[in-house]
Amino acid sequence: MEVNFNEKLDESIRQGMQSAGRVLYGAILQEIDEEIQKVVPDTWENLGREERQVVTCVGAIPFKRRVYKDEAGERRKILDEIIGLDRYSRYSSSVKQ
């Protein structure tokens, strides 16, 4: 049996896979942030959530993560630290630029 893929079908599949990848990536980041909340020291203050975006191989992923103030008064974004985002970068250190 021979199946001929045309460019429109191939592009539709690619876009669908990228979209699914972005949704999955965002859900994973959300889950990690939920787990972080369980292990943050009680002495840290939860300042709420802030929005962020990371560019990955499946595209830009918007997400919200918790921001904490540690004992020294420093603002900490633990999810950013875990995935290797610095303050100004849109790219994770694990994503080739």
Jmol script that loads the backbone (N, CA, C; Angstrom):
load data "model"
ATOM      1  N   MET A   1       0.848  -1.178   0.000  1.00  0.00           N
ATOM      2  CA  MET A   1       0.000   0.000   0.000  1.00  0.00           C
ATOM      3  C   MET A   1       0.886   1.232   0.000  1.00  0.00           C
ATOM      4  N   GLU A   2       0.565   2.152  -0.847  1.00  0.00           N
ATOM      5  CA  GLU A   2       1.338   3.375  -0.950  1.00  0.00           C
ATOM      6  C   GLU A   2       0.490   4.545  -0.472  1.00  0.00           C
ATOM      7  N   VAL A   3       1.076   5.366   0.372  1.00  0.00           N
ATOM      8  CA  VAL A   3       0.382   6.548   0.876  1.00  0.00           C
ATOM      9  C   VAL A   3       1.188   7.764   0.473  1.00  0.00           C
ATOM     10  N   ASN A   4       0.547   8.682  -0.192  1.00  0.00           N
ATOM     11  CA  ASN A   4       1.210   9.923  -0.597  1.00  0.00           C
ATOM     12  C   ASN A   4       0.800  11.042   0.356  1.00  0.00           C
ATOM     13  N   PHE A   5       1.761  11.593   1.048  1.00  0.00           N
ATOM     14  CA  PHE A   5       1.496  12.717   1.929  1.00  0.00           C
ATOM     15  C   PHE A   5       1.704  13.994   1.142  1.00  0.00           C
ATOM     16  N   ASN A   6       0.715  14.849   1.189  1.00  0.00           N
ATOM     17  CA  ASN A   6       0.924  16.125   0.551  1.00  0.00           C
ATOM     18  C   ASN A   6       1.459  17.115   1.590  1.00  0.00           C
ATOM     19  N   GLU A   7       1.938  18.225   1.124  1.00  0.00           N
ATOM     20  CA  GLU A   7       2.565  19.197   2.020  1.00  0.00           C
ATOM     21  C   GLU A   7       1.571  19.751   3.046  1.00  0.00           C
ATOM     22  N   LYS A   8       0.321  19.939   2.653  1.00  0.00           N
ATOM     23  CA  LYS A   8      -0.665  20.474   3.595  1.00  0.00           C
ATOM     24  C   LYS A   8      -0.908  19.508   4.750  1.00  0.00           C
ATOM     25  N   LEU A   9      -1.024  18.241   4.454  1.00  0.00           N
ATOM     26  CA  LEU A   9      -1.232  17.247   5.504  1.00  0.00           C
ATOM     27  C   LEU A   9      -0.012  17.191   6.418  1.00  0.00           C
ATOM     28  N   ASP A  10       1.158  17.155   5.821  1.00  0.00           N
ATOM     29  CA  ASP A  10       2.393  17.095   6.595  1.00  0.00           C
ATOM     30  C   ASP A  10       2.515  18.319   7.498  1.00  0.00           C
ATOM     31  N   GLU A  11       2.218  19.478   6.979  1.00  0.00           N
ATOM     32  CA  GLU A  11       2.289  20.710   7.768  1.00  0.00           C
ATOM     33  C   GLU A  11       1.241  20.705   8.873  1.00  0.00           C
ATOM     34  N   SER A  12       0.060  20.212   8.607  1.00  0.00           N
ATOM     35  CA  SER A  12      -0.990  20.124   9.631  1.00  0.00           C
ATOM     36  C   SER A  12      -0.566  19.200  10.770  1.00  0.00           C
ATOM     37  N   ILE A  13       0.046  18.096  10.424  1.00  0.00           N
ATOM     38  CA  ILE A  13       0.528  17.166  11.448  1.00  0.00           C
ATOM     39  C   ILE A  13       1.633  17.819  12.270  1.00  0.00           C
ATOM     40  N   ARG A  14       2.558  18.495  11.611  1.00  0.00           N
ATOM     41  CA  ARG A  14       3.656  19.167  12.317  1.00  0.00           C
ATOM     42  C   ARG A  14       3.114  20.212  13.279  1.00  0.00           C
ATOM     43  N   GLN A  15       2.170  21.028  12.820  1.00  0.00           N
ATOM     44  CA  GLN A  15       1.590  22.062  13.671  1.00  0.00           C
ATOM     45  C   GLN A  15       0.838  21.458  14.849  1.00  0.00           C
ATOM     46  N   GLY A  16       0.112  20.379  14.590  1.00  0.00           N
ATOM     47  CA  GLY A  16      -0.608  19.710  15.662  1.00  0.00           C
ATOM     48  C   GLY A  16       0.326  19.136  16.714  1.00  0.00           C
ATOM     49  N   MET A  17       1.420  18.549  16.277  1.00  0.00           N
ATOM     50  CA  MET A  17       2.402  17.986  17.210  1.00  0.00           C
ATOM     51  C   MET A  17       3.086  19.095  18.012  1.00  0.00           C
ATOM     52  N   GLN A  18       3.391  20.202  17.370  1.00  0.00           N
ATOM     53  CA  GLN A  18       4.002  21.322  18.093  1.00  0.00           C
ATOM     54  C   GLN A  18       3.027  21.895  19.116  1.00  0.00           C
ATOM     55  N   SER A  19       1.780  22.022  18.738  1.00  0.00           N
ATOM     56  CA  SER A  19       0.770  22.532  19.660  1.00  0.00           C
ATOM     57  C   SER A  19       0.620  21.607  20.866  1.00  0.00           C
ATOM     58  N   ALA A  20       0.547  20.321  20.610  1.00  0.00           N
ATOM     59  CA  ALA A  20       0.445  19.344  21.705  1.00  0.00           C
ATOM     60  C   ALA A  20       1.688  19.403  22.587  1.00  0.00           C
ATOM     61  N   GLY A  21       2.847  19.575  21.978  1.00  0.00           N
ATOM     62  CA  GLY A  21       4.095  19.685  22.733  1.00  0.00           C
ATOM     63  C   GLY A  21       4.110  20.903  23.640  1.00  0.00           C
ATOM     64  N   ARG A  22       3.594  22.037  23.145  1.00  0.00           N
ATOM     65  CA  ARG A  22       3.539  23.249  23.967  1.00  0.00           C
ATOM     66  C   ARG A  22       2.607  23.060  25.155  1.00  0.00           C
ATOM     67  N   VAL A  23       1.454  22.440  24.918  1.00  0.00           N
ATOM     68  CA  VAL A  23       0.506  22.177  26.010  1.00  0.00           C
ATOM     69  C   VAL A  23       1.139  21.263  27.055  1.00  0.00           C
ATOM     70  N   LEU A  24       1.772  20.198  26.594  1.00  0.00           N
ATOM     71  CA  LEU A  24       2.409  19.254  27.510  1.00  0.00           C
ATOM     72  C   LEU A  24       3.543  19.921  28.285  1.00  0.00           C
ATOM     73  N   TYR A  25       4.372  20.684  27.614  1.00  0.00           N
ATOM     74  CA  TYR A  25       5.486  21.371  28.260  1.00  0.00           C
ATOM     75  C   TYR A  25       4.956  22.313  29.337  1.00  0.00           C
ATOM     76  N   GLY A  26       3.910  23.084  29.011  1.00  0.00           N
ATOM     77  CA  GLY A  26       3.318  23.994  29.995  1.00  0.00           C
ATOM     78  C   GLY A  26       2.750  23.253  31.198  1.00  0.00           C
ATOM     79  N   ALA A  27       2.111  22.120  30.960  1.00  0.00           N
ATOM     80  CA  ALA A  27       1.551  21.323  32.058  1.00  0.00           C
ATOM     81  C   ALA A  27       2.661  20.768  32.947  1.00  0.00           C
ATOM     82  N   ILE A  28       3.757  20.371  32.349  1.00  0.00           N
ATOM     83  CA  ILE A  28       4.891  19.864  33.132  1.00  0.00           C
ATOM     84  C   ILE A  28       5.481  20.971  33.995  1.00  0.00           C
ATOM     85  N   LEU A  29       5.646  22.169  33.424  1.00  0.00           N
ATOM     86  CA  LEU A  29       6.158  23.287  34.215  1.00  0.00           C
ATOM     87  C   LEU A  29       5.230  23.605  35.381  1.00  0.00           C
ATOM     88  N   GLN A  30       3.930  23.564  35.139  1.00  0.00           N
ATOM     89  CA  GLN A  30       2.945  23.805  36.196  1.00  0.00           C
ATOM     90  C   GLN A  30       3.077  22.766  37.305  1.00  0.00           C
ATOM     91  N   GLU A  31       3.229  21.519  36.927  1.00  0.00           N
ATOM     92  CA  GLU A  31       3.362  20.436  37.909  1.00  0.00           C
ATOM     93  C   GLU A  31       4.637  20.589  38.730  1.00  0.00           C
ATOM     94  N   ILE A  32       5.727  20.945  38.074  1.00  0.00           N
ATOM     95  CA  ILE A  32       6.984  21.159  38.805  1.00  0.00           C
ATOM     96  C   ILE A  32       6.810  22.285  39.816  1.00  0.00           C
ATOM     97  N   ASP A  33       6.155  23.378  39.401  1.00  0.00           N
ATOM     98  CA  ASP A  33       5.934  24.504  40.313  1.00  0.00           C
ATOM     99  C   ASP A  33       5.095  24.081  41.517  1.00  0.00           C
ATOM    100  N   GLU A  34       4.101  23.237  41.290  1.00  0.00           N
ATOM    101  CA  GLU A  34       3.279  22.722  42.400  1.00  0.00           C
ATOM    102  C   GLU A  34       4.122  21.900  43.369  1.00  0.00           C
ATOM    103  N   GLU A  35       5.017  21.082  42.843  1.00  0.00           N
ATOM    104  CA  GLU A  35       5.863  20.254  43.694  1.00  0.00           C
ATOM    105  C   GLU A  35       6.887  21.100  44.459  1.00  0.00           C
ATOM    106  N   ILE A  36       7.407  22.138  43.819  1.00  0.00           N
ATOM    107  CA  ILE A  36       8.351  23.035  44.487  1.00  0.00           C
ATOM    108  C   ILE A  36       7.716  23.639  45.733  1.00  0.00           C
ATOM    109  N   GLN A  37       6.455  24.038  45.616  1.00  0.00           N
ATOM    110  CA  GLN A  37       5.751  24.672  46.732  1.00  0.00           C
ATOM    111  C   GLN A  37       5.764  23.779  47.982  1.00  0.00           C
ATOM    112  N   LYS A  38       5.774  22.480  47.781  1.00  0.00           N
ATOM    113  CA  LYS A  38       5.731  21.535  48.900  1.00  0.00           C
ATOM    114  C   LYS A  38       7.044  21.449  49.660  1.00  0.00           C
ATOM    115  N   VAL A  39       8.150  21.834  49.035  1.00  0.00           N
ATOM    116  CA  VAL A  39       9.458  21.666  49.667  1.00  0.00           C
ATOM    117  C   VAL A  39      10.184  22.975  49.986  1.00  0.00           C
ATOM    118  N   VAL A  40       9.577  24.103  49.648  1.00  0.00           N
ATOM    119  CA  VAL A  40      10.191  25.393  49.960  1.00  0.00           C
ATOM    120  C   VAL A  40      10.198  25.571  51.480  1.00  0.00           C
ATOM    121  N   PRO A  41      11.296  26.068  52.037  1.00  0.00           N
ATOM    122  CA  PRO A  41      11.354  26.260  53.489  1.00  0.00           C
ATOM    123  C   PRO A  41      10.198  27.122  54.008  1.00  0.00           C
ATOM    124  N   ASP A  42       9.722  26.791  55.191  1.00  0.00           N
ATOM    125  CA  ASP A  42       8.628  27.547  55.810  1.00  0.00           C
ATOM    126  C   ASP A  42       9.006  28.994  56.075  1.00  0.00           C
ATOM    127  N   THR A  43      10.284  29.266  56.146  1.00  0.00           N
ATOM    128  CA  THR A  43      10.753  30.633  56.420  1.00  0.00           C
ATOM    129  C   THR A  43      10.680  31.533  55.188  1.00  0.00           C
ATOM    130  N   TRP A  44      10.428  30.943  54.029  1.00  0.00           N
ATOM    131  CA  TRP A  44      10.321  31.736  52.811  1.00  0.00           C
ATOM    132  C   TRP A  44       8.886  32.231  52.644  1.00  0.00           C
ATOM    133  N   GLU A  45       8.752  33.452  52.154  1.00  0.00           N
ATOM    134  CA  GLU A  45       7.427  34.042  51.916  1.00  0.00           C
ATOM    135  C   GLU A  45       7.032  33.843  50.450  1.00  0.00           C
ATOM    136  N   ASN A  46       5.828  33.318  50.238  1.00  0.00           N
ATOM    137  CA  ASN A  46       5.294  33.163  48.887  1.00  0.00           C
ATOM    138  C   ASN A  46       4.725  34.507  48.455  1.00  0.00           C
ATOM    139  N   LEU A  47       5.301  35.101  47.424  1.00  0.00           N
ATOM    140  CA  LEU A  47       4.879  36.421  46.935  1.00  0.00           C
ATOM    141  C   LEU A  47       3.831  36.328  45.828  1.00  0.00           C
ATOM    142  N   GLY A  48       3.422  35.132  45.497  1.00  0.00           N
ATOM    143  CA  GLY A  48       2.447  34.957  44.417  1.00  0.00           C
ATOM    144  C   GLY A  48       3.115  34.434  43.158  1.00  0.00           C
ATOM    145  N   ARG A  49       2.420  34.590  42.043  1.00  0.00           N
ATOM    146  CA  ARG A  49       2.916  34.081  40.762  1.00  0.00           C
ATOM    147  C   ARG A  49       3.201  35.220  39.801  1.00  0.00           C
ATOM    148  N   GLU A  50       4.175  34.981  38.963  1.00  0.00           N
ATOM    149  CA  GLU A  50       4.493  35.919  37.888  1.00  0.00           C
ATOM    150  C   GLU A  50       4.546  35.140  36.586  1.00  0.00           C
ATOM    151  N   GLU A  51       4.213  35.831  35.499  1.00  0.00           N
ATOM    152  CA  GLU A  51       4.247  35.200  34.187  1.00  0.00           C
ATOM    153  C   GLU A  51       5.656  35.217  33.629  1.00  0.00           C
ATOM    154  N   ARG A  52       5.921  34.231  32.809  1.00  0.00           N
ATOM    155  CA  ARG A  52       7.215  34.088  32.155  1.00  0.00           C
ATOM    156  C   ARG A  52       6.994  33.344  30.850  1.00  0.00           C
ATOM    157  N   GLN A  53       7.957  33.383  29.993  1.00  0.00           N
ATOM    158  CA  GLN A  53       7.895  32.635  28.740  1.00  0.00           C
ATOM    159  C   GLN A  53       9.261  32.022  28.485  1.00  0.00           C
ATOM    160  N   VAL A  54       9.258  30.802  28.014  1.00  0.00           N
ATOM    161  CA  VAL A  54      10.492  30.142  27.631  1.00  0.00           C
ATOM    162  C   VAL A  54      10.330  29.665  26.191  1.00  0.00           C
ATOM    163  N   VAL A  55      11.387  29.814  25.406  1.00  0.00           N
ATOM    164  CA  VAL A  55      11.366  29.355  24.023  1.00  0.00           C
ATOM    165  C   VAL A  55      12.006  27.975  23.979  1.00  0.00           C
ATOM    166  N   THR A  56      11.269  27.015  23.433  1.00  0.00           N
ATOM    167  CA  THR A  56      11.733  25.628  23.362  1.00  0.00           C
ATOM    168  C   THR A  56      11.726  25.166  21.914  1.00  0.00           C
ATOM    169  N   CYS A  57      12.059  23.915  21.719  1.00  0.00           N
ATOM    170  CA  CYS A  57      12.068  23.349  20.368  1.00  0.00           C
ATOM    171  C   CYS A  57      10.659  23.257  19.774  1.00  0.00           C
ATOM    172  N   VAL A  58       9.610  23.340  20.605  1.00  0.00           N
ATOM    173  CA  VAL A  58       8.235  23.300  20.104  1.00  0.00           C
ATOM    174  C   VAL A  58       7.597  24.686  20.082  1.00  0.00           C
ATOM    175  N   GLY A  59       8.375  25.705  20.388  1.00  0.00           N
ATOM    176  CA  GLY A  59       7.873  27.071  20.347  1.00  0.00           C
ATOM    177  C   GLY A  59       7.898  27.730  21.715  1.00  0.00           C
ATOM    178  N   ALA A  60       7.311  28.912  21.779  1.00  0.00           N
ATOM    179  CA  ALA A  60       7.269  29.689  23.018  1.00  0.00           C
ATOM    180  C   ALA A  60       6.231  29.098  23.967  1.00  0.00           C
ATOM    181  N   ILE A  61       6.625  28.942  25.224  1.00  0.00           N
ATOM    182  CA  ILE A  61       5.754  28.369  26.244  1.00  0.00           C
ATOM    183  C   ILE A  61       5.515  29.430  27.312  1.00  0.00           C
ATOM    184  N   PRO A  62       4.314  30.007  27.375  1.00  0.00           N
ATOM    185  CA  PRO A  62       4.030  30.925  28.477  1.00  0.00           C
ATOM    186  C   PRO A  62       3.663  30.117  29.722  1.00  0.00           C
ATOM    187  N   PHE A  63       4.087  30.579  30.880  1.00  0.00           N
ATOM    188  CA  PHE A  63       3.745  29.892  32.116  1.00  0.00           C
ATOM    189  C   PHE A  63       3.797  30.869  33.279  1.00  0.00           C
ATOM    190  N   LYS A  64       3.200  30.482  34.384  1.00  0.00           N
ATOM    191  CA  LYS A  64       3.269  31.247  35.621  1.00  0.00           C
ATOM    192  C   LYS A  64       3.983  30.388  36.649  1.00  0.00           C
ATOM    193  N   ARG A  65       4.828  31.052  37.437  1.00  0.00           N
ATOM    194  CA  ARG A  65       5.515  30.320  38.491  1.00  0.00           C
ATOM    195  C   ARG A  65       5.524  31.164  39.756  1.00  0.00           C
ATOM    196  N   ARG A  66       5.676  30.481  40.880  1.00  0.00           N
ATOM    197  CA  ARG A  66       5.671  31.161  42.163  1.00  0.00           C
ATOM    198  C   ARG A  66       7.000  31.880  42.389  1.00  0.00           C
ATOM    199  N   VAL A  67       6.862  33.002  43.064  1.00  0.00           N
ATOM    200  CA  VAL A  67       8.023  33.795  43.447  1.00  0.00           C
ATOM    201  C   VAL A  67       8.062  33.812  44.969  1.00  0.00           C
ATOM    202  N   TYR A  68       9.242  33.593  45.515  1.00  0.00           N
ATOM    203  CA  TYR A  68       9.414  33.543  46.967  1.00  0.00           C
ATOM    204  C   TYR A  68      10.424  34.593  47.409  1.00  0.00           C
ATOM    205  N   LYS A  69      10.326  34.979  48.671  1.00  0.00           N
ATOM    206  CA  LYS A  69      11.353  35.803  49.293  1.00  0.00           C
ATOM    207  C   LYS A  69      12.022  34.929  50.339  1.00  0.00           C
ATOM    208  N   ASP A  70      13.340  34.748  50.201  1.00  0.00           N
ATOM    209  CA  ASP A  70      14.044  33.875  51.134  1.00  0.00           C
ATOM    210  C   ASP A  70      14.430  34.628  52.410  1.00  0.00           C
ATOM    211  N   GLU A  71      15.148  33.948  53.316  1.00  0.00           N
ATOM    212  CA  GLU A  71      15.522  34.524  54.600  1.00  0.00           C
ATOM    213  C   GLU A  71      16.363  35.783  54.463  1.00  0.00           C
ATOM    214  N   ALA A  72      17.122  35.877  53.385  1.00  0.00           N
ATOM    215  CA  ALA A  72      17.983  37.036  53.149  1.00  0.00           C
ATOM    216  C   ALA A  72      17.234  38.182  52.469  1.00  0.00           C
ATOM    217  N   GLY A  73      15.945  37.975  52.187  1.00  0.00           N
ATOM    218  CA  GLY A  73      15.151  39.007  51.519  1.00  0.00           C
ATOM    219  C   GLY A  73      15.273  38.988  50.012  1.00  0.00           C
ATOM    220  N   GLU A  74      15.937  37.983  49.473  1.00  0.00           N
ATOM    221  CA  GLU A  74      16.108  37.857  48.023  1.00  0.00           C
ATOM    222  C   GLU A  74      14.877  37.219  47.396  1.00  0.00           C
ATOM    223  N   ARG A  75      14.465  37.759  46.245  1.00  0.00           N
ATOM    224  CA  ARG A  75      13.377  37.145  45.480  1.00  0.00           C
ATOM    225  C   ARG A  75      13.926  35.915  44.765  1.00  0.00           C
ATOM    226  N   ARG A  76      13.240  34.805  44.906  1.00  0.00           N
ATOM    227  CA  ARG A  76      13.672  33.545  44.305  1.00  0.00           C
ATOM    228  C   ARG A  76      12.562  32.973  43.436  1.00  0.00           C
ATOM    229  N   LYS A  77      12.928  32.579  42.255  1.00  0.00           N
ATOM    230  CA  LYS A  77      12.016  31.924  41.316  1.00  0.00           C
ATOM    231  C   LYS A  77      12.611  30.550  41.061  1.00  0.00           C
ATOM    232  N   ILE A  78      12.234  29.618  41.911  1.00  0.00           N
ATOM    233  CA  ILE A  78      12.881  28.315  41.932  1.00  0.00           C
ATOM    234  C   ILE A  78      12.693  27.559  40.614  1.00  0.00           C
ATOM    235  N   LEU A  79      11.512  27.653  40.011  1.00  0.00           N
ATOM    236  CA  LEU A  79      11.299  26.966  38.737  1.00  0.00           C
ATOM    237  C   LEU A  79      12.282  27.483  37.691  1.00  0.00           C
ATOM    238  N   ASP A  80      12.485  28.791  37.634  1.00  0.00           N
ATOM    239  CA  ASP A  80      13.459  29.363  36.696  1.00  0.00           C
ATOM    240  C   ASP A  80      14.840  28.777  36.952  1.00  0.00           C
ATOM    241  N   GLU A  81      15.207  28.685  38.234  1.00  0.00           N
ATOM    242  CA  GLU A  81      16.520  28.148  38.588  1.00  0.00           C
ATOM    243  C   GLU A  81      16.656  26.693  38.137  1.00  0.00           C
ATOM    244  N   ILE A  82      15.613  25.919  38.338  1.00  0.00           N
ATOM    245  CA  ILE A  82      15.659  24.493  37.987  1.00  0.00           C
ATOM    246  C   ILE A  82      15.811  24.291  36.482  1.00  0.00           C
ATOM    247  N   ILE A  83      15.067  25.066  35.684  1.00  0.00           N
ATOM    248  CA  ILE A  83      15.135  24.859  34.230  1.00  0.00           C
ATOM    249  C   ILE A  83      16.226  25.696  33.562  1.00  0.00           C
ATOM    250  N   GLY A  84      16.976  26.440  34.365  1.00  0.00           N
ATOM    251  CA  GLY A  84      18.137  27.150  33.831  1.00  0.00           C
ATOM    252  C   GLY A  84      17.840  28.478  33.185  1.00  0.00           C
ATOM    253  N   LEU A  85      16.786  29.153  33.597  1.00  0.00           N
ATOM    254  CA  LEU A  85      16.481  30.481  33.065  1.00  0.00           C
ATOM    255  C   LEU A  85      17.134  31.538  33.932  1.00  0.00           C
ATOM    256  N   ASP A  86      17.881  32.426  33.301  1.00  0.00           N
ATOM    257  CA  ASP A  86      18.381  33.538  34.087  1.00  0.00           C
ATOM    258  C   ASP A  86      17.377  34.683  34.001  1.00  0.00           C
ATOM    259  N   ARG A  87      17.662  35.762  34.632  1.00  0.00           N
ATOM    260  CA  ARG A  87      16.696  36.849  34.773  1.00  0.00           C
ATOM    261  C   ARG A  87      16.211  37.415  33.439  1.00  0.00           C
ATOM    262  N   TYR A  88      17.089  37.511  32.463  1.00  0.00           N
ATOM    263  CA  TYR A  88      16.736  38.188  31.221  1.00  0.00           C
ATOM    264  C   TYR A  88      16.569  37.261  30.026  1.00  0.00           C
ATOM    265  N   SER A  89      16.954  36.023  30.166  1.00  0.00           N
ATOM    266  CA  SER A  89      16.914  35.099  29.041  1.00  0.00           C
ATOM    267  C   SER A  89      15.506  34.570  28.794  1.00  0.00           C
ATOM    268  N   ARG A  90      15.189  34.312  27.539  1.00  0.00           N
ATOM    269  CA  ARG A  90      13.948  33.634  27.175  1.00  0.00           C
ATOM    270  C   ARG A  90      14.222  32.174  26.873  1.00  0.00           C
ATOM    271  N   TYR A  91      15.474  31.787  26.995  1.00  0.00           N
ATOM    272  CA  TYR A  91      15.869  30.439  26.626  1.00  0.00           C
ATOM    273  C   TYR A  91      16.376  29.687  27.840  1.00  0.00           C
ATOM    274  N   SER A  92      15.960  28.480  27.976  1.00  0.00           N
ATOM    275  CA  SER A  92      16.489  27.609  29.010  1.00  0.00           C
ATOM    276  C   SER A  92      17.905  27.225  28.611  1.00  0.00           C
ATOM    277  N   SER A  93      18.769  27.004  29.596  1.00  0.00           N
ATOM    278  CA  SER A  93      20.132  26.591  29.282  1.00  0.00           C
ATOM    279  C   SER A  93      20.155  25.225  28.592  1.00  0.00           C
ATOM    280  N   SER A  94      19.044  24.497  28.679  1.00  0.00           N
ATOM    281  CA  SER A  94      18.999  23.190  28.016  1.00  0.00           C
ATOM    282  C   SER A  94      18.527  23.283  26.569  1.00  0.00           C
ATOM    283  N   VAL A  95      18.157  24.474  26.112  1.00  0.00           N
ATOM    284  CA  VAL A  95      17.695  24.671  24.739  1.00  0.00           C
ATOM    285  C   VAL A  95      18.812  25.329  23.952  1.00  0.00           C
ATOM    286  N   LYS A  96      19.207  24.731  22.854  1.00  0.00           N
ATOM    287  CA  LYS A  96      20.248  25.310  22.016  1.00  0.00           C
ATOM    288  C   LYS A  96      19.718  26.550  21.341  1.00  0.00           C
ATOM    289  N   GLN A  97      20.517  27.614  21.369  1.00  0.00           N
ATOM    290  CA  GLN A  97      20.090  28.878  20.775  1.00  0.00           C
ATOM    291  C   GLN A  97      20.649  29.040  19.375  1.00  0.00           C
TER     292      GLN A  97
END
end "model"
wireframe off; spacefill off
backbone 0.3
color backbone group
